[in-house]
Amino acid sequence: MLARALPHLAPDVTTILQLGDWWMPPEEVDEALTETGITGIYVTGGNHEPWGEITPLMNKYPGEAVRVSKLVWLLPRPARLTIGGRSVLSLGGAASVDHESRIEGLTWWPQEAISDQSVAEAIAGGPADLMLTHESPANTPVRPVGEILRTNPHRFPKAALEASAASRARVSEVWDAVHPELLAHGHLHVGAGGQTSDGRRVASLGREGHEWNLGILDMTNLRMATPSLAILRGLADDDGSRKAREQRMNSVAESLHSGVLDGLRPSAQALRDAQDYIDGLRSLEEIIKDVRQRHTRNPEDEQ
């Protein structure tokens, strides 16, 4: 779906920054993205990669990105890049809170952990504009992520939670030292955003197939737009009115979904309004009129 939607959603995008749990066959990815403008996919490792295979490969080329296909590069831990004139730090790894139900060497690998050496090297590299991780930082400003960590809805055991907290603390140690304007991560399977009191922003992306699992990042200002699944599916569809539909989708994406980094999430009704506009069922003027009617009280009703 992304490969079909991307040329219409963001035709000027050339780089994909993947934030962990990478299992896709690289050659299939290359083939799927043939019709796009993508020239490179840079993978920040998470906790569900086959680290038993990846670690020996990375050890052959210490400190270097390893190219595994025409487009796909596995980043070292840590990695430093420059993209669009911006300094970027990648710090891969995360703790699997469900590792007790997994089989070591088959579905879980201890190499997932963020090492003290990786932390030290990341800090030694100095400040960065953008930080890429799979793991969330501790004391996250992203409220939905904080709620998951506070309530433990899946009832993971104490030892797993302690390992997870230690992993987040390592991310925070680097985060506080390099002080990026934006940190983007995955892992918690929730799409939302937040900002610290000192102005640093954090973007949490959702899991594959769920809302907010993709962000379009403008490297000139490090602002991120997060198109909904409805927009992605609509752009992936092929119909005769694509151009007009694209224009409506781009407008909706810009106006409705860029608020995720401020902790805002559109209501179900707002998403339905957006889809109606995208599909050409209602004009923007009609939607604005409906919204005003929904949110305007009639003085006679209050008497």
C-alpha positions as CSV (number, residue, x, y, z in Angstrom):
1,M,0.0,0.0,0.0
2,L,2.8,2.4,0.9
3,A,4.6,1.8,-2.4
4,R,1.5,2.7,-4.3
5,A,0.6,5.7,-2.2
6,L,4.0,7.3,-1.8
7,P,4.5,8.7,-5.3
8,H,1.2,10.6,-4.9
9,L,1.4,11.4,-1.1
10,A,5.0,12.6,-1.1
11,P,6.7,12.5,-4.5
12,D,9.7,14.4,-3.4
13,V,10.6,12.0,-0.6
14,T,13.8,10.0,-1.4
15,T,14.7,8.5,2.0
16,I,12.9,6.1,4.3
17,L,14.0,5.9,8.0
18,Q,12.7,2.7,9.4
19,L,12.4,2.6,13.2
20,G,12.9,-1.0,14.1
21,D,11.3,-4.5,13.9
22,W,12.5,-5.0,10.3
23,W,11.6,-8.4,8.8
24,M,10.8,-7.6,5.2
25,P,12.9,-9.4,2.5
26,P,15.1,-6.6,1.1
27,E,14.8,-7.7,-2.5
28,E,11.0,-7.6,-2.3
29,V,11.2,-4.1,-0.8
30,D,13.4,-3.0,-3.7
31,E,10.9,-4.4,-6.2
32,A,7.9,-2.8,-4.5
33,L,9.5,0.6,-4.5
34,T,10.6,0.6,-8.1
35,E,8.0,3.2,-9.2
36,T,8.8,5.6,-6.3
37,G,11.6,8.1,-5.8
38,I,13.1,6.3,-2.9
39,T,16.9,5.9,-3.1
40,G,17.6,4.6,0.3
41,I,16.0,2.8,3.3
42,Y,18.0,3.2,6.6
43,V,17.0,0.7,9.3
44,T,17.4,1.5,13.0
45,G,17.2,-1.9,14.7
46,G,14.5,-2.8,17.2
47,N,13.9,-5.8,19.3
48,H,12.3,-8.2,16.9
49,E,14.9,-8.4,14.1
50,P,16.8,-11.7,13.7
51,W,19.8,-10.4,15.7
52,G,21.5,-13.8,15.5
53,E,21.9,-13.2,11.8
54,I,22.4,-9.5,11.8
55,T,25.0,-9.2,14.6
56,P,27.7,-11.3,12.9
57,L,27.1,-9.4,9.7
58,M,27.5,-6.0,11.5
59,N,30.6,-7.3,13.3
60,K,32.3,-7.8,9.9
61,Y,32.0,-4.0,9.3
62,P,32.2,-2.3,12.7
63,G,30.8,1.2,12.8
64,E,29.6,1.0,9.2
65,A,26.2,0.7,7.6
66,V,25.7,-2.6,5.9
67,R,24.0,-2.7,2.5
68,V,21.7,-5.7,2.2
69,S,20.0,-4.8,-1.1
70,K,19.9,-2.0,-3.6
71,L,17.9,0.2,-1.3
72,V,18.2,-1.2,2.2
73,W,21.0,-0.4,4.7
74,L,21.3,-1.7,8.2
75,L,22.6,1.0,10.5
76,P,25.3,0.4,13.1
77,R,24.6,1.0,16.8
78,P,25.0,3.9,17.1
79,A,25.0,5.5,13.7
80,R,25.6,9.1,12.6
81,L,24.1,10.4,9.3
82,T,23.5,13.7,7.6
83,I,20.2,14.0,5.8
84,G,19.0,17.2,4.2
85,G,21.7,19.1,6.0
86,R,20.6,17.8,9.4
87,S,22.6,15.8,11.8
88,V,20.9,12.5,12.6
89,L,21.7,10.0,15.4
90,S,20.4,6.4,15.2
91,L,20.4,4.3,18.4
92,G,19.0,0.8,17.7
93,G,17.8,-1.8,20.1
94,A,15.0,-2.2,22.7
95,A,13.9,-4.6,25.4
96,S,11.3,-7.3,24.6
97,V,8.9,-7.3,27.5
98,D,7.5,-10.6,26.2
99,H,10.8,-12.4,25.9
100,E,9.8,-15.0,28.5
101,S,7.3,-16.4,26.0
102,R,9.9,-16.5,23.2
103,I,12.6,-18.9,22.3
104,E,16.2,-17.6,22.5
105,G,17.9,-17.9,19.2
106,L,14.7,-18.4,17.3
107,T,12.3,-15.6,18.3
108,W,14.4,-13.7,20.8
109,W,18.0,-12.6,20.9
110,P,19.8,-10.9,23.8
111,Q,21.7,-8.7,21.3
112,E,18.5,-6.6,21.1
113,A,19.7,-4.8,24.3
114,I,21.1,-1.3,24.0
115,S,24.7,-1.7,25.4
116,D,26.6,0.7,27.6
117,Q,29.2,1.0,24.8
118,S,26.5,2.1,22.3
119,V,25.3,4.7,24.8
120,A,28.9,6.0,25.4
121,E,29.6,6.2,21.7
122,A,26.3,7.9,20.9
123,I,27.0,10.6,23.6
124,A,30.6,11.0,22.4
125,G,29.4,12.0,19.0
126,G,27.9,15.2,20.3
127,P,24.6,17.0,19.6
128,A,22.2,15.9,16.9
129,D,19.1,17.5,15.3
130,L,17.2,14.3,15.0
131,M,17.4,11.1,17.0
132,L,16.0,7.8,15.7
133,T,15.3,4.9,18.1
134,H,13.0,1.9,18.4
135,E,12.8,2.3,22.2
136,S,11.0,5.1,23.9
137,P,12.9,7.5,26.2
138,A,12.0,7.3,29.9
139,N,9.8,10.1,31.3
140,T,8.3,10.5,27.8
141,P,6.1,13.6,27.1
142,V,3.9,11.4,24.9
143,R,0.8,10.9,27.1
144,P,-0.6,7.7,25.5
145,V,2.9,6.1,25.7
146,G,3.2,7.1,29.4
147,E,-0.3,5.7,30.1
148,I,0.7,2.3,28.6
149,L,3.9,2.2,30.7
150,R,2.0,3.3,33.8
151,T,-0.9,0.8,33.6
152,N,0.9,-2.3,32.1
153,P,-2.3,-3.3,30.2
154,H,-0.8,-6.6,29.0
155,R,0.3,-7.5,32.5
156,F,4.0,-8.2,31.7
157,P,6.0,-9.6,34.7
158,K,8.1,-7.4,37.0
159,A,11.4,-8.6,35.7
160,A,10.4,-7.7,32.1
161,L,9.2,-4.3,33.2
162,E,12.5,-3.6,35.0
163,A,14.5,-4.6,31.8
164,S,12.2,-2.3,29.8
165,A,12.7,0.6,32.2
166,A,16.5,0.1,32.1
167,S,16.4,0.2,28.3
168,R,14.4,3.4,28.3
169,A,16.8,4.9,30.8
170,R,19.7,4.3,28.3
171,V,17.8,6.0,25.6
172,S,17.1,9.0,27.9
173,E,20.8,9.2,28.8
174,V,21.6,9.7,25.2
175,W,18.6,11.9,24.5
176,D,19.5,14.3,27.3
177,A,23.1,14.5,26.2
178,V,22.7,15.1,22.5
179,H,19.5,17.2,23.0
180,P,17.8,16.6,19.6
181,E,15.0,18.8,18.5
182,L,13.0,15.7,17.6
183,L,13.2,12.1,18.7
184,A,11.1,9.5,16.7
185,H,10.5,6.0,17.9
186,G,8.3,2.9,17.5
187,H,8.0,-0.1,19.9
188,L,5.0,1.0,21.9
189,H,2.5,0.5,19.0
190,V,0.8,3.9,19.5
191,G,0.9,6.9,17.3
192,A,1.1,10.1,19.2
193,G,3.4,13.0,20.1
194,G,4.5,15.3,22.9
195,Q,6.9,18.0,23.9
196,T,9.1,18.4,26.9
197,S,9.2,21.6,29.0
198,D,12.5,22.5,27.3
199,G,11.0,22.3,23.8
200,R,12.2,18.8,22.7
201,R,9.6,16.9,20.7
202,V,8.9,13.2,20.7
203,A,7.0,11.3,18.0
204,S,5.8,7.8,18.7
205,L,4.7,5.9,15.6
206,G,2.1,3.1,15.5
207,R,2.5,-0.5,14.5
208,E,2.2,-1.8,10.9
209,G,-1.4,-1.7,9.7
210,H,-2.5,0.7,12.4
211,E,-3.1,4.4,12.5
212,W,-0.1,6.8,12.6
213,N,2.5,4.2,11.6
214,L,4.0,6.5,9.0
215,G,5.3,10.1,9.3
216,I,6.3,12.4,6.5
217,L,9.3,14.4,7.9
218,D,10.3,17.7,6.5
219,M,14.1,17.9,7.2
220,T,14.2,21.7,6.7
221,N,12.1,22.3,9.9
222,L,11.8,18.8,11.4
223,R,8.0,18.9,11.3
224,M,6.1,15.7,10.8
225,A,2.8,15.0,9.1
226,T,1.1,11.7,9.9
227,P,-1.4,10.7,7.2
228,S,-4.1,8.4,8.3
229,L,-4.8,4.9,6.9
230,A,-7.8,6.3,5.1
231,I,-5.5,8.7,3.2
232,L,-2.9,6.0,2.4
233,R,-5.6,3.6,1.2
234,G,-7.2,6.2,-0.9
235,L,-4.0,7.2,-2.6
236,A,-3.2,3.6,-3.2
237,D,-6.4,3.1,-5.1
238,D,-6.3,3.7,-8.8
239,D,-9.2,5.7,-10.2
240,G,-9.8,8.2,-13.0
241,S,-10.0,11.2,-10.7
242,R,-6.7,10.6,-9.0
243,K,-5.3,14.1,-9.4
244,A,-8.2,15.9,-7.8
245,R,-8.3,13.3,-5.1
246,E,-4.6,13.7,-4.4
247,Q,-5.1,17.4,-4.0
248,R,-7.8,16.9,-1.5
249,M,-5.8,14.3,0.4
250,N,-2.7,16.5,0.6
251,S,-4.9,19.3,1.9
252,V,-6.4,17.0,4.5
253,A,-3.1,15.5,5.5
254,E,-1.6,18.9,6.1
255,S,-4.5,20.4,8.0
256,L,-5.8,17.4,10.0
257,H,-3.0,15.1,10.8
258,S,0.1,17.2,11.5
259,G,-1.2,17.9,15.0
260,V,-0.1,14.5,16.3
261,L,3.2,15.9,17.6
262,D,1.2,18.3,19.8
263,G,-0.6,15.3,21.3
264,L,-3.8,15.9,19.3
265,R,-5.8,13.1,17.7
266,P,-8.7,13.7,15.4
267,S,-12.1,12.4,16.4
268,A,-13.9,9.6,14.6
269,Q,-16.3,12.2,13.2
270,A,-13.4,14.3,12.0
271,L,-11.9,11.3,10.1
272,R,-15.3,10.6,8.5
273,D,-15.5,14.3,7.4
274,A,-12.0,14.0,6.0
275,Q,-12.9,10.8,4.1
276,D,-16.0,12.4,2.7
277,Y,-14.0,15.3,1.4
278,I,-11.3,13.0,-0.1
279,D,-14.0,11.0,-1.8
280,G,-15.7,14.1,-3.2
281,L,-18.9,13.3,-1.3
282,R,-19.0,16.7,0.3
283,S,-17.3,20.0,-0.4
284,L,-15.1,21.7,2.1
285,E,-17.7,24.4,2.5
286,E,-20.4,21.8,3.3
287,I,-18.1,20.1,5.9
288,I,-17.3,23.5,7.6
289,K,-21.0,24.2,7.7
290,D,-21.8,20.8,9.3
291,V,-19.0,21.3,11.9
292,R,-20.3,24.7,12.8
293,Q,-23.8,23.2,13.3
294,R,-22.4,20.4,15.4
295,H,-20.5,22.7,17.7
296,T,-22.9,25.7,17.9
297,R,-25.5,25.8,20.6
298,N,-28.9,27.1,19.9
299,P,-29.8,29.6,22.6
300,E,-33.4,28.4,22.5
301,D,-32.3,24.9,23.5
302,E,-30.6,26.2,26.6
303,Q,-33.7,27.9,28.0
